Amino acid sequence: MREAYRLNKNILVEKCIEKNIRLQIAFHYVADQELEFDVIETKIIQALTRISEKLITP
């Protein structure tokens, strides 16, 4: 999960820099079984995109 965030954090970092916002974020992974990296990465991208969209709207 850390690798998925590291590879895609620019989605959020760019918006924070643009809006001069400091943001702390944490993801907590809870599952009965390990998921494939592709599934986790897709969900991380969706989460980061949603958060960055919320930063744009007043």
C-alpha positions in Angstrom: 0.0 0.0 0.0 2.9 2.4 0.7 4.3 1.8 -2.7 0.9 2.5 -4.4 0.7 5.8 -2.4 4.3 6.7 -3.2 3.8 6.2 -6.9 0.6 8.2 -7.1 0.9 10.9 -4.4 1.6 13.5 -7.0 -2.2 13.6 -7.7 -2.7 15.2 -4.3 0.6 16.9 -3.8 0.2 19.1 -6.8 -3.2 20.4 -5.6 -1.9 21.0 -2.1 1.0 23.1 -3.5 -1.3 24.9 -5.8 -3.7 25.8 -3.0 -0.9 26.3 -0.4 -2.4 23.6 1.8 -0.6 21.4 4.3 -2.3 18.0 4.5 -1.6 14.9 6.6 -3.2 11.7 5.4 -3.2 8.1 6.6 -4.6 5.0 5.0 -5.5 2.0 7.1 -5.6 -1.4 5.3 -8.0 -3.9 6.9 -8.8 -7.2 5.1 -9.0 -10.9 5.7 -6.7 -11.6 2.8 -4.0 -9.7 0.9 -5.2 -8.0 -2.3 -3.2 -7.7 -5.5 -1.1 -4.6 -5.9 -3.2 -3.5 -9.0 -6.4 -3.5 -6.9 -4.8 -1.6 -4.1 -3.3 0.9 -6.5 -6.6 1.5 -8.2 -8.3 2.2 -4.9 -5.5 4.5 -3.7 -5.8 6.5 -7.0 -9.5 6.8 -6.5 -9.1 8.0 -2.9 -6.4 10.6 -3.8 -8.5 11.8 -6.7 -11.5 12.3 -4.5 -9.5 14.2 -1.9 -7.9 16.4 -4.5 -11.3 17.2 -6.0 -12.6 18.2 -2.5 -9.6 20.6 -2.2 -10.7 22.4 -5.5 -14.3 23.0 -4.5 -14.9 25.8 -2.0 
